[in-house]
Amino acid sequence: MKLALKVFFLPGNLVADLLGATESDDRAMIRTLIDMLFWNAVIVIGAVVIFL
């Protein structure tokens, strides 16, 4: 289960690291935004590939 969480949070953590965010609140906001954008894009692209 921990591996699944690491994979799920990976895009947000990478961006937070690149931006140099060290405060936990800052990292959480960046991670939430990036993870939502990334995984929504993955789902939309996956749906388009499947249904077209």
Phi, psi and omega in degrees: 000324180295326178295318179298319178294320178298317179294318181296320182270358185303312181300317180293320179293322178297317180292318178298321177294318180296325180278350179077026179287123181248332179289138183297324178293319178296315179298320182295318180293316179296314181298318179298313181298308183294318179297317178297315180296314183295308184289329173296318178296320178298316181293317180295314179296319177298319178294320179296317180296319181290317189266356177250000000 
